[in-house]
Each structure stands twice: as C-alpha cells, then as structure tokens.
Amino acid sequence: MAKLNTAQKRRQKELKRRKKKQLQAQKQKKHSPVAPDLSGLPKLSETLLEFAGGLLDIPNASRDYIESTIGMVSMCWNIGIMEKEQGLKMRQKLTNMLRDDTMDDSQEDVESQFDAFIMARRLLYRNDPRFIVDYSVTWDYKDDLHLQIASTILPEDSRFSFDEDDLSCGLSASTQKTLTALSTPLTDEQRCIVKWIDEGYELHDIKDKPSEGAACDLWLKAWSHVKELYKDTASIDEIRPLDGLFLSNWCSDVEMYLHNAGVDNPDYFNKRIVFCREFCEHFPSSHPQTLHNMRRAEAETLFFIGQHEQGEAAFEALVNDYPDTAWGYIGWGDIYSMGTLGSVSLPTDIDRARALYRIAIERQLEDAEDAEQRLKDLERHDAPLTLDA
C-alpha cells in the first residue's frame, strides 16, 4: 500500500474530525426532546385550583387545611403523569402522610378522592406535560389565596405509559378492586336481579296502586337473591353497580315503596319491617345514614301495625345509638303529631311531639330546621281563628 503524503494525512484527519462532529450532533439531536408547545395552556396555578375543585370550596376552611390540601393535590397531579414505578413510590408516600394526619375512618374516603384526582390527571389533563417542582401559598389582607407554582417539563420517557394494564397503578387497593369488578361481566343471577328490579321500576311508573304492591313483590323476590348472593358482604356500599344500578339506592327505594303500598294494604307494613331488619342484619357495615333510615322505618312501621310499645322501644334504641342525628327525634315526634295514616290511627300527643322536636333544635343538630318547621306547623294548627267583623 502506498504511503500517504503529508497533505493526504491532513485531509484524512480533517474528514475524521467532521465525521465525529456529525455523529455527536446526531446523538445530541436524538436525545434532546422537542419542547412541547405550552402556549395554549393556562397558568399551572390556575389549572391546579381547577383540578382541586370542591376540596378547596369548603366554607370557613382553615389556612392549614387549604395549604395541606394543595400539597396533597399537587402530589396527585404528579402521580398521574409519572411512570409506573416512581408513581407507586409517591403514592405510598402520600398514603403515609394521610395516615399520619387522619385519626378516624375517613382515610378511606380521602384515599378515594385522591384516586379520582389521579385518574382525572391521566384522562382529562393527560396532554399537560408539566410536573410540579415546588409551590408557595400566600394570603392577602382579605384572606384570599394566592398560589404560585414552579414546574418543569417531564421527559417523555419518564411519563405514564397509558397502557391499559397500567391505568389503575398507583390507585388504592379498594379502587383497583372496583375497577376490576366493573370490567367483569354480570353473572346470570346478577342479570336476573337487575331484570326484576327494572321491571319493578316500570310497574311503579304506571302510577297504579295495585301495580305498586306487585312491584314490591317483584323487588322482594330480587331482595331474596341479593341476600344470598352477597351473604359474605358486610356493607351494601361495597357491592359494585350492576349494569349501572346501585343496590344501596335501590334498597332505600324498596323501604319507601313498601310504606306506600302498606297505606292501602297493611300486609306490606309487615313486609317493610322484615325487610328493614334483614337489611341491618345482612349489611351491618353499610353507611350509618342508611342504617339509621332503615331502623327509623322499622320503628315507625311498628306503630303503623299497632305495636306501640315495640315502636316506642325501637325509637328509644335508635336515638341512643344515633344521638346526634336529628331525624330520629323528628320521626319519633311525627308519630305523635300525625294523628292517622290512611285507615291507621296513631297515638296523638302534641306535647310529646313538641318535646321531641325541641331536642333536635336545642342540640343544634344537622337538619334541625325541619324540626323547627314542624313546631311552627303545630303552632299554626293550634292558633285560634279570628274572623273579620
């Protein structure tokens, strides 16, 4: 091979330098993401306040609560865009913070709210690539909030993948269980339950009294299958919706329509008592308000069938177990101020009714205004009539 002269050697070195620079430029271009266009996005502080929604709209909320909420919502915002492993770590950190701050049973409800925020970030704000680095909250003399956020653009390879299998990662165990259940088809028995319930609603819509009893019979048939199918479930609220139907709402309708049917046919009063008792026995961990309503319905219905002593004892037990719920006292007072219900005569004792209504008012319980309205109605009823001369 012929030797290169000095000029050729210089030329060869120059070509090598150019090629090296070209390779470096290509590599730099490959690993430098194109900056996304943020011109159409509002300030991140505005977006986050919108994102937090109702959690910040609580009347008379303290500054500490608002600042803490903004911090946790900011973490949800970031979790929703972070890749799986990092998102799981941050969610665990968020759960630990919540556990330290929450001393009662409300943690599960707050966890569910966080799940909703994370899913909203992934589905509604997925095109916003901003990642919150820091934030500051200040207050002016009017006690108005001012939020400033420092953010960065999260690189593409560090973002959430949006694979179907990963969509629920970083969510609480209960929400993941619900999402899994929602994607599971109904069983034959569940479809039968839904069919009977839907047919019952159709009968109620006819607005015909005879059909109201028939609808309740159909619903009680569905109820017998619900009891058996979910015998190992302690709360009606844990049962996933069946084709969009929430059994918790339906059970409340069953109790109400059994009352309506009982006004014309007292047999349904007896069925109402059995239904309410069975509900509390089979689903004792359901929402306290639902359990209260069922027990109140049972207590008043005992009066409707003439079992006054048992009804009195049931109301006594109800207000002992739920002393801070106004409707126990209101419902009890209604029994003594109602007079009659259809063909049923009830014990009338207006002074007793007033005393029961006043308990809710004097203790300033929630919904005490309903007790106040009943007292006013009684006063108008007792007021002497004056005729113009």
SEFITI-579272 format. One record per residue (C-alpha): x, y, z. Coordinates in steps of 0.05 Angstrom, whole numbers, padded with zeros to 5 digits, always signed. Layout:
// SEFITI-579272
XYZ ...
// end
This chain:
// SEFITI-579272
+00000+00000+00000 +00027+00068-00020 +00045+00115+00036 +00003+00178+00046 +00038+00243+00036 +00032+00299+00087 -00026+00334+00052 -00066+00269+00047 -00055+00255+00121 -00080+00324+00139 -00141+00313+00094 -00156+00246+00127 -00153+00276+00197 -00200+00331+00176 -00251+00281+00150 -00248+00242+00215 -00260+00305+00256 -00320+00324+00213 -00350+00254+00218 -00341+00254+00294 -00376+00321+00299 -00433+00296+00255 -00442+00234+00300 -00442+00277+00362 -00494+00324+00332 -00539+00266+00312 -00533+00236+00382 -00549+00302+00414 -00610+00312+00369 -00634+00242+00384 -00633+00251+00459 -00658+00323+00461 -00734+00322+00464 -00772+00374+00425 -00801+00424+00474 -00877+00418+00475 -00919+00477+00456 -00947+00506+00521 -00975+00569+00491 -01047+00545+00496 -01043+00523+00568 -01065+00567+00626 -01021+00581+00686 -01008+00517+00724 -01032+00551+00788 -01100+00563+00755 -01102+00492+00729 -01086+00462+00797 -01140+00503+00832 -01190+00479+00780 -01163+00409+00788 -01172+00411+00864 -01245+00432+00855 -01292+00421+00914 -01237+00403+00964 -01219+00477+00968 -01291+00503+00968 -01307+00484+01040 -01336+00544+01078 -01293+00570+01135 -01237+00522+01119 -01173+00538+01156 -01109+00561+01122 -01074+00498+01147 -01127+00454+01115 -01123+00491+01048 -01047+00491+01046 -01045+00417+01064 -01097+00400+01012 -01059+00438+00958 -00997+00398+00976 -01033+00331+00971 -01069+00350+00906 -01002+00371+00877 -00975+00302+00892 -01036+00271+00857 -01022+00315+00797 -00951+00289+00793 -00970+00217+00807 -01018+00219+00749 -00963+00234+00698 -00904+00197+00728 -00881+00130+00701 -00906+00069+00739 -00850+00055+00789 -00839+00127+00810 -00914+00138+00814 -00922+00079+00861 -00868+00106+00907 -00900+00174+00910 -00970+00145+00922 -00942+00105+00981 -00912+00169+01008 -00979+00204+01001 -01015+00147+01037 -00965+00150+01094 -00976+00225+01101 -01051+00215+01102 -01045+00160+01154 -01005+00207+01199 -01057+00263+01192 -01120+00221+01196 -01142+00191+01262 -01211+00164+01243 -01246+00123+01190 -01246+00180+01139 -01179+00158+01109 -01212+00110+01060 -01258+00166+01035 -01199+00213+01025 -01159+00158+00990 -01218+00150+00942 -01216+00225+00928 -01142+00221+00913 -01155+00162+00866 -01206+00206+00829 -01154+00262+00822 -01101+00215+00795 -01149+00186+00744 -01172+00256+00724 -01099+00275+00714 -01089+00215+00668 -01153+00222+00629 -01172+00296+00629 -01104+00330+00635 -01060+00279+00600 -01037+00329+00548 -01007+00375+00600 -00934+00354+00608 -00919+00399+00667 -00891+00369+00731 -00896+00408+00796 -00828+00420+00827 -00848+00469+00882 -00905+00515+00902 -00919+00572+00950 -00983+00596+00982 -00992+00668+01007 -01051+00704+01036 -01071+00777+01028 -01106+00821+01079 -01174+00798+01053 -01154+00726+01068 -01153+00710+00994 -01107+00654+00970 -01050+00667+00921 -01016+00606+00892 -00950+00604+00854 -00923+00541+00823 -00854+00524+00796 -00856+00468+00744 -00814+00431+00694 -00830+00390+00632 -00827+00316+00648 -00787+00279+00595 -00826+00233+00550 -00792+00170+00576 -00809+00188+00648 -00884+00196+00636 -00941+00149+00648 -00949+00098+00592 -01025+00096+00589 -01023+00022+00575 -01090-00009+00592 -01058-00055+00643 -01025+00003+00679 -01083+00051+00681 -01100+00034+00754 -01029+00033+00781 -01017+00080+00838 -01090+00076+00860 -01114+00049+00927 -01130-00025+00934 -01205-00013+00941 -01208+00029+00877 -01167-00023+00839 -01215-00076+00863 -01275-00034+00840 -01244-00022+00771 -01231-00096+00763 -01302-00112+00783 -01330-00061+00735 -01295-00096+00677 -01324-00164+00698 -01388-00185+00663 -01451-00197+00704 -01467-00268+00723 -01534-00300+00704 -01560-00289+00775 -01539-00216+00775 -01574-00206+00708 -01638-00236+00738 -01633-00188+00797 -01626-00128+00750 -01684-00153+00707 -01731-00158+00767 -01711-00091+00794 -01720-00057+00727 -01789-00090+00718 -01808-00065+00787 -01790+00007+00769 -01831+00000+00706 -01891-00022+00747 -01882+00037+00795 -01882+00085+00736 -01952+00062+00717 -01977+00103+00777 -02029+00050+00792 -02038+00029+00864 -02049-00045+00851 -01985-00047+00810 -01947-00015+00867 -01957-00077+00910 -01939-00122+00852 -01875-00082+00841 -01856-00090+00914 -01869-00165+00909 -01821-00168+00850 -01769-00127+00888 -01774-00172+00949 -01761-00231+00902 -01698-00195+00879 -01680-00180+00951 -01681-00254+00970 -01628-00266+00916 -01587-00206+00937 -01584-00232+01008 -01559-00299+00986 -01511-00275+00932 -01478-00224+00978 -01483-00261+01044 -01408-00252+01056 -01410-00176+01043 -01418-00133+01105 -01436-00067+01070 -01485-00055+01014 -01438+00001+00992 -01383-00049+00975 -01425-00082+00921 -01406-00057+00852 -01461-00027+00809 -01499-00078+00769 -01506-00052+00699 -01506+00020+00727 -01553+00002+00784 -01531+00018+00855 -01562-00031+00903 -01555+00018+00961 -01601+00067+00925 -01649+00012+00906 -01655-00013+00978 -01676+00056+01000 -01730+00056+00947 -01754-00013+00970 -01764+00014+01041 -01801+00075+01016 -01847+00039+00967 -01864-00015+01018 -01890+00043+01061 -01933+00069+01004 -01961+00000+00989 -01975-00010+01064 -02021+00050+01067 -02070+00012+01024 -02052-00059+01045 -02025-00067+01116 -01992-00133+01096 -01937-00090+01064 -01924-00056+01131 -01905-00124+01159 -01861-00137+01097 -01828-00069+01108 -01809-00087+01179 -01779-00153+01157 -01741-00120+01100 -01711-00066+01144 -01690-00116+01197 -01659-00162+01146 -01621-00104+01114 -01589-00085+01180 -01573-00158+01196 -01542-00174+01128 -01505-00108+01116 -01487-00081+01185 -01427-00042+01160 -01466-00001+01109 -01466+00075+01112 -01492+00098+01180 -01545+00142+01149 -01573+00083+01110 -01575+00040+01173 -01608+00097+01211 -01662+00105+01158 -01676+00030+01159 -01683+00028+01234 -01726+00090+01235 -01771+00060+01182 -01778-00003+01224 -01794+00037+01287 -01849+00078+01255 -01879+00018+01220 -01887-00018+01287 -01933+00039+01306 -01970+00032+01239 -01988-00041+01255 -02010-00024+01326 -01948-00048+01363 -01939+00017+01401 -01895-00009+01457 -01847-00043+01409 -01845+00020+01366 -01830+00063+01427 -01773+00017+01447 -01746+00017+01375 -01744+00094+01374 -01712+00095+01442 -01657+00048+01418 -01649+00089+01354 -01636+00156+01388 -01590+00122+01438 -01548+00093+01382 -01551+00157+01339 -01558+00214+01389 -01531+00266+01340 -01579+00250+01284 -01639+00296+01282 -01685+00250+01243 -01690+00200+01300 -01725+00253+01342 -01763+00282+01283 -01790+00215+01262 -01809+00198+01333 -01844+00265+01342 -01882+00255+01276 -01914+00192+01304 -01947+00233+01360 -01968+00291+01315 -01992+00253+01254 -02059+00230+01281 -02076+00180+01227 -02043+00146+01168 -02095+00122+01119 -02142+00078+01160 -02090+00071+01215 -02100+00111+01280 -02036+00133+01315 -02027+00156+01387 -02034+00231+01389 -01993+00270+01440 -01976+00340+01415 -01936+00359+01477 -01893+00296+01468 -01882+00313+01395 -01861+00384+01412 -01812+00358+01464 -01780+00310+01415 -01774+00364+01361 -01741+00411+01411 -01686+00361+01427 -01660+00367+01355 -01668+00443+01357 -01635+00455+01425 -01577+00410+01408 -01569+00446+01341 -01565+00382+01302 -01560+00379+01227 -01629+00384+01195 -01657+00416+01259 -01692+00466+01213 -01740+00410+01195 -01758+00403+01268 -01768+00479+01273 -01816+00477+01214 -01856+00422+01247 -01862+00463+01311 -01886+00523+01270 -01938+00479+01236 -01963+00455+01304 -01968+00527+01329 -02008+00548+01268 -02054+00488+01277 -02067+00506+01350 -02075+00581+01339 -02147+00606+01350 -02184+00631+01288 -02202+00705+01283 -02259+00725+01237 -02265+00794+01207 -02326+00831+01234 
// end
